[in-house]
């Protein structure tokens, strides 16, 4: 009988330790997930601020006002690489347009419409 009582106490003690360890591991996991959620939220908030800033700039362009273009220092390396290729392509298209009769007429019309 005494052996049964000791075995029961041991089982209860092991069960109690397992429950305590499970609680601690779950609490740690909850803290990790909370920290991850907080960092994702902060990143999302920064991205939304950037989007809002771009939307305001686009609204200014639509309103006919000029906006400040970021300098090369402010652009990341990947932005500069892609933008320079796009800029070169646009320059080539502009030169081709400005050399054709219809292109010269279009450029004259744009200058006329802008009041120059």
PyMOL commands that set and color helices and strands:
alter all, ss='L'
color gray80, all
select helices_A, chain A and resi 2-62+77-99+101-114
alter helices_A, ss='H'
color red, helices_A
deselect
rebuild
show_as cartoon
